[in-house]
Structures are given as C-alpha cells and as structure tokens.
C-alpha cells in the first residue's frame, strides 16, 4: 500500500517535471525564434538601407573656384594656345600673308562689323533661321520617331530611308531645293528639315529601343495605352537617347543652314553668316573668311552650351547618372 502511494507520487512528480520541462523547452524555442526574427529584421533593415544608399545620388555642391578651374579656365587656355600658335606661324612666315593673316587683322574685321552695326544683324539672321527650322524639325521628327519605333511595318519601310537621309550630306539638298522653291526662306527651311528630321527621329527610335519592356507592360496594366503611354512612359524613359538625337539634330540644322547660305545668294535672303563668309571669299579677304568661320563656330558652341548642355545635365541627374551638382 505504501509502495503503491510512493509509485503514484513518483509518477505525479515525473509528470509535473515533464510538463515543466516542456514549458521551458517551448519558452526556449520562442526566445530563439524571437531572436532569429529580430536578427532577420535587422538584416532586412540593413539591406534596405544599403539599397537606399545605392539609389541615393550624392549631391556635391561645386564651389565657384572649382567651376572656374574645371569649366572656365580650360577653354580659355585652349584658345590662348591656338592664338599663340597662330601668331607663331604668322611671324615665322610659313606661308603668304594673304593666306594666313595676322590674328590682329581678324580682330579688326570684327571690330569694323561692330562699329558699322552689322554684326548683330548678320548673326541674328542665321540664328533665327536655324532655331525656327529646328523647332519645325522637332515638331515633325518627334511623332515620326514614335511611329517608326512602335509600328513594325512602318519601321521596316522608313527605317532604312531615315538612316540613309541622315548620312546624306546636307549640301546635296541645296540645288534641288533652289529649283523647287526658288531663292527664299522656304528653301532654307526645307534644307534644314531634310537635314535635322532624320537625326531627331533616329535618336528617338534608338532611345525607345532601350526602354525595358517591363515599363510598357506595367503601363498597360495601369491602363496607359496609345498617346497616354507615349507621353507618360515612352518619352520619359527614352529621354537620354532623345536628347542625344536633339543635339545631333541641331548640329545637322546648323550645318544645313550654313551650306544653303553659302551656295544660295540673293538680296531677298538677307545677309547671314554663310553669305558673309562667301562674300569675303569673293573679295579674297582671308581675314574676313576666318572671321566668318569663327563666328559660325562660336554660335554653334554657344547654342550647345546654353540650351542642350543644361537639358542633358538635368536628364542625367534625374536618373542618378550625374552625381555632382554643376
């Protein structure tokens, strides 16, 4: 009897000890799970912080001194070196004076145009034509590029033609444009369009080709189709290639205009940079010829720096491709 009670007591103690041990094991498991979850949460937070750090563009403000040293000083030094070499060649008399005039004579020609009040009119005649023709080319080339990029049948037909037109020298269009339209501004704008539209369209096509298909599928899922998809998905995603096409389109516009102004001469067309250059050639005035070339070069560089360079920097910065603020 006593042994029976002892056995039952032992069994009860073992049961109590077993339940207590089970509870302690469960608590240990819970603590271990909590620690594991906390560690995973910390790892996930660290991973997210790392990804955020990769996505974040570190904006570094550039001081005026750095801008002066990195942006302003190098072109000035380059121009000074070119002028020094030019002067050395003139002093060394490597050729006749009428073939290579002194830089001072070119400066005198520029000063004479300024004093006569003709400098601004000559430059503005060409710049206004070039910018207006480029705007028209932009209005035509952008929808054309969208259509060619998105419609396979049209791309198969027009794609090679656009590439061929882009490689065709712009000066080749001047004689037929004169025959078709005569010596007027319409002829000038026609030559500009034939030179610039293919470049703008091909640039947009190249940009759209680089847009990930996932963007388009996500847009269709959200209901963006047709013009809405083109405006809110295709064009923003293709901006880097599109901007490159715009820069190339302006270069073709400016070159086409200069070719047309040099070849086609008429009092009705006014005096632009190309006509000025050709007039100085007819007068055998090498200083005036060099001045015309320098003015054409300066205007092209100025348009690039004042219009297209800021647009390109903004596009690249918005995509995290330009870290420093300039």
MARZA-410287 format. One record per residue (C-alpha): y, x, z; residue number from 1; chain; residue in three letters. Coordinates in nm, 2 decimals. Layout:
<nutors>
[[Y; X; Z]; NUM; A; ALA]
...
</nutors>
This chain:
<nutors>
[[0.00; 0.00; 0.00]; 1; A; UNK]
[[0.24; 0.27; 0.10]; 2; A; UNK]
[[0.14; 0.48; -0.21]; 3; A; UNK]
[[0.20; 0.17; -0.43]; 4; A; UNK]
[[0.55; 0.14; -0.30]; 5; A; UNK]
[[0.61; 0.51; -0.34]; 6; A; UNK]
[[0.49; 0.49; -0.70]; 7; A; UNK]
[[0.72; 0.19; -0.78]; 8; A; UNK]
[[1.01; 0.37; -0.61]; 9; A; UNK]
[[0.95; 0.67; -0.82]; 10; A; UNK]
[[0.93; 0.46; -1.14]; 11; A; UNK]
[[1.26; 0.29; -1.05]; 12; A; UNK]
[[1.43; 0.63; -0.98]; 13; A; UNK]
[[1.29; 0.76; -1.31]; 14; A; UNK]
[[1.42; 0.45; -1.49]; 15; A; UNK]
[[1.76; 0.49; -1.32]; 16; A; UNK]
[[1.77; 0.86; -1.41]; 17; A; UNK]
[[1.66; 0.78; -1.77]; 18; A; UNK]
[[1.94; 0.52; -1.81]; 19; A; UNK]
[[2.19; 0.76; -1.66]; 20; A; UNK]
[[2.08; 1.04; -1.89]; 21; A; UNK]
[[2.10; 0.81; -2.19]; 22; A; UNK]
[[2.45; 0.72; -2.09]; 23; A; UNK]
[[2.55; 1.08; -2.05]; 24; A; UNK]
[[2.40; 1.16; -2.39]; 25; A; UNK]
[[2.59; 0.87; -2.55]; 26; A; UNK]
[[2.91; 0.99; -2.39]; 27; A; UNK]
[[2.85; 1.35; -2.52]; 28; A; UNK]
[[2.78; 1.21; -2.87]; 29; A; UNK]
[[3.10; 1.01; -2.85]; 30; A; UNK]
[[3.30; 1.31; -2.74]; 31; A; UNK]
[[3.15; 1.52; -3.01]; 32; A; UNK]
[[3.23; 1.25; -3.27]; 33; A; UNK]
[[3.58; 1.22; -3.15]; 34; A; UNK]
[[3.63; 1.60; -3.16]; 35; A; UNK]
[[3.49; 1.60; -3.51]; 36; A; UNK]
[[3.71; 1.32; -3.63]; 37; A; UNK]
[[4.02; 1.49; -3.47]; 38; A; UNK]
[[3.93; 1.81; -3.65]; 39; A; UNK]
[[3.88; 1.63; -3.98]; 40; A; UNK]
[[4.22; 1.46; -3.93]; 41; A; UNK]
[[4.38; 1.79; -3.86]; 42; A; UNK]
[[4.22; 1.94; -4.17]; 43; A; UNK]
[[4.33; 1.65; -4.38]; 44; A; UNK]
[[4.68; 1.67; -4.25]; 45; A; UNK]
[[4.69; 2.04; -4.33]; 46; A; UNK]
[[4.56; 1.98; -4.68]; 47; A; UNK]
[[4.82; 1.71; -4.74]; 48; A; UNK]
[[5.09; 1.94; -4.61]; 49; A; UNK]
[[4.97; 2.22; -4.84]; 50; A; UNK]
[[4.97; 1.98; -5.14]; 51; A; UNK]
[[5.32; 1.86; -5.05]; 52; A; UNK]
[[5.43; 2.22; -5.03]; 53; A; UNK]
[[5.29; 2.29; -5.37]; 54; A; UNK]
[[5.47; 1.98; -5.52]; 55; A; UNK]
[[5.80; 2.06; -5.35]; 56; A; UNK]
[[6.04; 2.25; -5.56]; 57; A; UNK]
[[6.21; 2.52; -5.35]; 58; A; UNK]
[[6.58; 2.48; -5.44]; 59; A; UNK]
[[6.77; 2.81; -5.40]; 60; A; UNK]
[[7.14; 2.79; -5.44]; 61; A; UNK]
[[7.27; 3.08; -5.65]; 62; A; UNK]
[[7.59; 3.24; -5.53]; 63; A; UNK]
[[7.88; 3.29; -5.77]; 64; A; UNK]
[[7.83; 3.66; -5.76]; 65; A; UNK]
[[7.47; 3.62; -5.88]; 66; A; UNK]
[[7.58; 3.39; -6.15]; 67; A; UNK]
[[7.84; 3.64; -6.26]; 68; A; UNK]
[[7.59; 3.92; -6.27]; 69; A; UNK]
[[7.30; 3.74; -6.42]; 70; A; UNK]
[[7.47; 3.50; -6.66]; 71; A; UNK]
[[7.82; 3.61; -6.75]; 72; A; UNK]
[[7.80; 3.99; -6.74]; 73; A; UNK]
[[7.50; 4.05; -6.98]; 74; A; UNK]
[[7.66; 3.87; -7.28]; 75; A; UNK]
[[7.99; 4.04; -7.22]; 76; A; UNK]
[[7.82; 4.38; -7.20]; 77; A; UNK]
[[7.62; 4.30; -7.52]; 78; A; UNK]
[[7.94; 4.20; -7.71]; 79; A; UNK]
[[8.11; 4.52; -7.59]; 80; A; UNK]
[[7.82; 4.73; -7.71]; 81; A; UNK]
[[7.83; 4.56; -8.05]; 82; A; UNK]
[[8.21; 4.61; -8.08]; 83; A; UNK]
[[8.17; 4.98; -7.98]; 84; A; UNK]
[[7.90; 5.04; -8.24]; 85; A; UNK]
[[8.11; 4.86; -8.50]; 86; A; UNK]
[[8.41; 5.08; -8.42]; 87; A; UNK]
[[8.20; 5.40; -8.43]; 88; A; UNK]
[[8.07; 5.31; -8.77]; 89; A; UNK]
[[8.42; 5.25; -8.90]; 90; A; UNK]
[[8.55; 5.58; -8.75]; 91; A; UNK]
[[8.25; 5.76; -8.90]; 92; A; UNK]
[[8.33; 5.61; -9.24]; 93; A; UNK]
[[7.97; 5.53; -9.32]; 94; A; UNK]
[[8.09; 5.30; -9.60]; 95; A; UNK]
[[8.41; 5.20; -9.77]; 96; A; UNK]
[[8.68; 5.03; -9.56]; 97; A; UNK]
[[8.68; 4.71; -9.77]; 98; A; UNK]
[[8.31; 4.67; -9.70]; 99; A; UNK]
[[8.33; 4.73; -9.32]; 100; A; UNK]
[[8.68; 4.66; -9.19]; 101; A; UNK]
[[8.80; 4.76; -8.85]; 102; A; UNK]
[[8.75; 4.51; -8.57]; 103; A; UNK]
[[9.13; 4.50; -8.53]; 104; A; UNK]
[[9.16; 4.36; -8.88]; 105; A; UNK]
[[8.93; 4.07; -8.79]; 106; A; UNK]
[[9.13; 4.01; -8.48]; 107; A; UNK]
[[9.45; 4.00; -8.69]; 108; A; UNK]
[[9.29; 3.74; -8.92]; 109; A; UNK]
[[9.20; 3.52; -8.62]; 110; A; UNK]
[[9.55; 3.56; -8.48]; 111; A; UNK]
[[9.70; 3.46; -8.81]; 112; A; UNK]
[[9.50; 3.14; -8.83]; 113; A; UNK]
[[9.61; 3.06; -8.48]; 114; A; UNK]
[[9.98; 3.12; -8.55]; 115; A; UNK]
[[9.95; 2.91; -8.87]; 116; A; UNK]
[[9.80; 2.62; -8.67]; 117; A; UNK]
[[9.49; 2.61; -8.89]; 118; A; UNK]
[[9.22; 2.75; -8.65]; 119; A; UNK]
[[9.15; 2.42; -8.46]; 120; A; UNK]
[[9.16; 2.21; -8.78]; 121; A; UNK]
[[8.90; 2.44; -8.95]; 122; A; UNK]
[[8.67; 2.44; -8.65]; 123; A; UNK]
[[8.70; 2.07; -8.58]; 124; A; UNK]
[[8.63; 1.97; -8.94]; 125; A; UNK]
[[8.29; 2.13; -8.93]; 126; A; UNK]
[[8.21; 2.05; -8.56]; 127; A; UNK]
[[8.29; 1.68; -8.61]; 128; A; UNK]
[[8.08; 1.66; -8.92]; 129; A; UNK]
[[7.79; 1.84; -8.75]; 130; A; UNK]
[[7.79; 1.63; -8.44]; 131; A; UNK]
[[7.83; 1.30; -8.62]; 132; A; UNK]
[[7.55; 1.39; -8.86]; 133; A; UNK]
[[7.33; 1.50; -8.57]; 134; A; UNK]
[[7.38; 1.17; -8.39]; 135; A; UNK]
[[7.28; 0.98; -8.70]; 136; A; UNK]
[[6.97; 1.21; -8.74]; 137; A; UNK]
[[6.89; 1.14; -8.37]; 138; A; UNK]
[[6.90; 0.76; -8.43]; 139; A; UNK]
[[6.67; 0.79; -8.73]; 140; A; UNK]
[[6.44; 1.07; -8.61]; 141; A; UNK]
[[6.35; 0.93; -8.27]; 142; A; UNK]
[[6.20; 0.59; -8.38]; 143; A; UNK]
[[6.04; 0.77; -8.68]; 144; A; UNK]
[[5.87; 1.02; -8.44]; 145; A; UNK]
[[5.75; 0.74; -8.22]; 146; A; UNK]
[[5.59; 0.55; -8.51]; 147; A; UNK]
[[5.44; 0.86; -8.66]; 148; A; UNK]
[[5.29; 0.97; -8.33]; 149; A; UNK]
[[5.14; 0.63; -8.24]; 150; A; UNK]
[[5.03; 0.48; -8.58]; 151; A; UNK]
[[4.74; 0.69; -8.72]; 152; A; UNK]
[[4.77; 0.56; -9.08]; 153; A; UNK]
[[5.14; 0.64; -9.10]; 154; A; UNK]
[[5.08; 0.98; -8.93]; 155; A; UNK]
[[4.82; 1.07; -9.19]; 156; A; UNK]
[[5.07; 0.98; -9.47]; 157; A; UNK]
[[5.40; 1.10; -9.33]; 158; A; UNK]
[[5.29; 1.38; -9.10]; 159; A; UNK]
[[5.24; 1.65; -9.37]; 160; A; UNK]
[[5.56; 1.53; -9.55]; 161; A; UNK]
[[5.77; 1.58; -9.24]; 162; A; UNK]
[[5.62; 1.92; -9.18]; 163; A; UNK]
[[5.70; 2.02; -9.54]; 164; A; UNK]
[[6.05; 1.89; -9.52]; 165; A; UNK]
[[6.11; 2.09; -9.21]; 166; A; UNK]
[[6.00; 2.41; -9.38]; 167; A; UNK]
[[6.21; 2.34; -9.69]; 168; A; UNK]
[[6.54; 2.54; -9.69]; 169; A; UNK]
[[6.83; 2.30; -9.63]; 170; A; UNK]
[[7.04; 2.46; -9.91]; 171; A; UNK]
[[6.79; 2.32; -10.16]; 172; A; UNK]
[[6.92; 1.97; -10.09]; 173; A; UNK]
[[7.28; 2.05; -10.18]; 174; A; UNK]
[[7.25; 2.04; -10.56]; 175; A; UNK]
[[7.07; 1.70; -10.58]; 176; A; UNK]
[[7.30; 1.56; -10.31]; 177; A; UNK]
[[7.60; 1.65; -10.51]; 178; A; UNK]
[[7.45; 1.49; -10.82]; 179; A; UNK]
[[7.35; 1.18; -10.64]; 180; A; UNK]
[[7.66; 1.12; -10.42]; 181; A; UNK]
[[7.94; 1.35; -10.55]; 182; A; UNK]
[[8.16; 1.58; -10.36]; 183; A; UNK]
[[8.23; 1.37; -10.05]; 184; A; UNK]
[[8.14; 1.34; -9.68]; 185; A; UNK]
[[7.84; 1.12; -9.76]; 186; A; UNK]
[[7.69; 1.42; -9.95]; 187; A; UNK]
[[7.74; 1.64; -9.64]; 188; A; UNK]
[[7.58; 1.39; -9.41]; 189; A; UNK]
[[7.28; 1.34; -9.64]; 190; A; UNK]
[[7.21; 1.72; -9.64]; 191; A; UNK]
[[7.24; 1.72; -9.26]; 192; A; UNK]
[[7.00; 1.43; -9.23]; 193; A; UNK]
[[6.74; 1.58; -9.46]; 194; A; UNK]
[[6.75; 1.90; -9.25]; 195; A; UNK]
[[6.76; 1.75; -8.90]; 196; A; UNK]
[[6.55; 1.43; -8.91]; 197; A; UNK]
[[6.21; 1.61; -8.97]; 198; A; UNK]
[[6.28; 1.85; -8.69]; 199; A; UNK]
[[6.36; 1.58; -8.44]; 200; A; UNK]
[[6.07; 1.36; -8.54]; 201; A; UNK]
[[5.82; 1.65; -8.53]; 202; A; UNK]
[[5.95; 1.76; -8.19]; 203; A; UNK]
[[5.89; 1.41; -8.05]; 204; A; UNK]
[[5.55; 1.39; -8.21]; 205; A; UNK]
[[5.45; 1.72; -8.05]; 206; A; UNK]
[[5.58; 1.60; -7.71]; 207; A; UNK]
[[5.39; 1.27; -7.73]; 208; A; UNK]
[[5.07; 1.46; -7.83]; 209; A; UNK]
[[5.09; 1.64; -7.49]; 210; A; UNK]
[[5.12; 1.32; -7.28]; 211; A; UNK]
[[4.80; 1.27; -7.08]; 212; A; UNK]
[[4.61; 0.96; -7.19]; 213; A; UNK]
[[4.59; 0.86; -6.82]; 214; A; UNK]
[[4.96; 0.78; -6.83]; 215; A; UNK]
[[4.91; 0.54; -7.11]; 216; A; UNK]
[[4.61; 0.37; -6.95]; 217; A; UNK]
[[4.80; 0.33; -6.62]; 218; A; UNK]
[[5.09; 0.18; -6.81]; 219; A; UNK]
[[4.87; -0.07; -6.99]; 220; A; UNK]
[[4.72; -0.16; -6.66]; 221; A; UNK]
[[5.06; -0.24; -6.52]; 222; A; UNK]
[[5.15; -0.44; -6.83]; 223; A; UNK]
[[5.36; -0.18; -7.02]; 224; A; UNK]
[[5.30; -0.22; -7.39]; 225; A; UNK]
[[5.49; -0.17; -7.72]; 226; A; UNK]
[[5.85; -0.08; -7.67]; 227; A; UNK]
[[5.83; -0.10; -7.29]; 228; A; UNK]
[[5.56; 0.16; -7.29]; 229; A; UNK]
[[5.75; 0.38; -7.53]; 230; A; UNK]
[[6.07; 0.36; -7.32]; 231; A; UNK]
[[5.92; 0.40; -6.97]; 232; A; UNK]
[[5.61; 0.61; -7.04]; 233; A; UNK]
[[5.61; 0.79; -7.37]; 234; A; UNK]
[[5.96; 0.91; -7.39]; 235; A; UNK]
[[6.00; 1.03; -7.03]; 236; A; UNK]
[[5.66; 1.21; -7.04]; 237; A; UNK]
[[5.74; 1.37; -7.38]; 238; A; UNK]
[[6.09; 1.49; -7.28]; 239; A; UNK]
[[6.02; 1.87; -7.28]; 240; A; UNK]
[[5.89; 1.86; -7.64]; 241; A; UNK]
[[6.16; 1.61; -7.74]; 242; A; UNK]
[[6.44; 1.82; -7.60]; 243; A; UNK]
[[6.29; 2.12; -7.79]; 244; A; UNK]
[[6.30; 1.91; -8.11]; 245; A; UNK]
[[6.66; 1.81; -8.04]; 246; A; UNK]
[[6.76; 2.18; -8.01]; 247; A; UNK]
[[6.58; 2.26; -8.33]; 248; A; UNK]
[[6.73; 1.95; -8.50]; 249; A; UNK]
[[7.09; 2.07; -8.41]; 250; A; UNK]
[[7.01; 2.42; -8.54]; 251; A; UNK]
[[6.90; 2.26; -8.87]; 252; A; UNK]
[[7.20; 2.03; -8.88]; 253; A; UNK]
[[7.44; 2.32; -8.83]; 254; A; UNK]
[[7.27; 2.54; -9.09]; 255; A; UNK]
[[7.25; 2.25; -9.34]; 256; A; UNK]
[[7.62; 2.17; -9.30]; 257; A; UNK]
[[7.72; 2.53; -9.35]; 258; A; UNK]
[[7.51; 2.56; -9.67]; 259; A; UNK]
[[7.67; 2.24; -9.80]; 260; A; UNK]
[[8.03; 2.35; -9.72]; 261; A; UNK]
[[7.98; 2.69; -9.88]; 262; A; UNK]
[[7.83; 2.55; -10.20]; 263; A; UNK]
[[8.02; 2.23; -10.24]; 264; A; UNK]
[[8.40; 2.27; -10.26]; 265; A; UNK]
[[8.66; 2.00; -10.31]; 266; A; UNK]
[[9.01; 1.93; -10.17]; 267; A; UNK]
[[8.88; 1.59; -10.06]; 268; A; UNK]
[[8.63; 1.76; -9.83]; 269; A; UNK]
[[8.89; 1.94; -9.62]; 270; A; UNK]
[[8.87; 2.30; -9.50]; 271; A; UNK]
[[8.57; 2.36; -9.28]; 272; A; UNK]
[[8.41; 2.69; -9.16]; 273; A; UNK]
[[8.19; 2.71; -9.46]; 274; A; UNK]
[[8.48; 2.65; -9.71]; 275; A; UNK]
[[8.69; 2.91; -9.52]; 276; A; UNK]
[[8.41; 3.16; -9.55]; 277; A; UNK]
[[8.37; 3.10; -9.92]; 278; A; UNK]
[[8.74; 3.12; -9.98]; 279; A; UNK]
[[8.76; 3.46; -9.81]; 280; A; UNK]
[[8.47; 3.58; -10.03]; 281; A; UNK]
[[8.66; 3.47; -10.34]; 282; A; UNK]
[[8.96; 3.66; -10.21]; 283; A; UNK]
[[8.75; 3.97; -10.14]; 284; A; UNK]
[[8.88; 3.96; -9.78]; 285; A; UNK]
[[8.59; 4.11; -9.58]; 286; A; UNK]
[[8.78; 4.07; -9.25]; 287; A; UNK]
[[8.81; 3.70; -9.32]; 288; A; UNK]
[[8.44; 3.68; -9.42]; 289; A; UNK]
[[8.34; 3.84; -9.09]; 290; A; UNK]
[[8.57; 3.62; -8.90]; 291; A; UNK]
[[8.41; 3.31; -9.07]; 292; A; UNK]
[[8.06; 3.43; -8.98]; 293; A; UNK]
[[8.17; 3.50; -8.62]; 294; A; UNK]
[[8.33; 3.15; -8.58]; 295; A; UNK]
[[8.01; 2.98; -8.72]; 296; A; UNK]
[[7.80; 3.19; -8.47]; 297; A; UNK]
[[8.03; 3.11; -8.17]; 298; A; UNK]
[[8.04; 2.74; -8.24]; 299; A; UNK]
[[7.66; 2.72; -8.27]; 300; A; UNK]
[[7.62; 2.91; -7.94]; 301; A; UNK]
[[7.88; 2.70; -7.77]; 302; A; UNK]
[[7.71; 2.37; -7.86]; 303; A; UNK]
[[7.38; 2.51; -7.74]; 304; A; UNK]
[[7.52; 2.62; -7.40]; 305; A; UNK]
[[7.74; 2.32; -7.34]; 306; A; UNK]
[[7.51; 2.04; -7.45]; 307; A; UNK]
[[7.15; 2.13; -7.49]; 308; A; UNK]
[[7.10; 2.40; -7.22]; 309; A; UNK]
[[7.21; 2.17; -6.93]; 310; A; UNK]
[[6.98; 1.89; -7.06]; 311; A; UNK]
[[6.69; 2.13; -7.08]; 312; A; UNK]
[[6.75; 2.27; -6.73]; 313; A; UNK]
[[6.77; 1.91; -6.59]; 314; A; UNK]
[[6.44; 1.81; -6.76]; 315; A; UNK]
[[6.26; 2.13; -6.64]; 316; A; UNK]
[[6.40; 2.10; -6.29]; 317; A; UNK]
[[6.28; 1.73; -6.26]; 318; A; UNK]
[[5.93; 1.85; -6.34]; 319; A; UNK]
[[5.93; 2.14; -6.10]; 320; A; UNK]
[[5.94; 2.40; -6.37]; 321; A; UNK]
[[6.28; 2.54; -6.27]; 322; A; UNK]
[[6.29; 2.64; -5.91]; 323; A; UNK]
[[6.64; 2.77; -5.87]; 324; A; UNK]
[[6.95; 2.56; -5.89]; 325; A; UNK]
[[7.17; 2.70; -6.16]; 326; A; UNK]
</nutors>
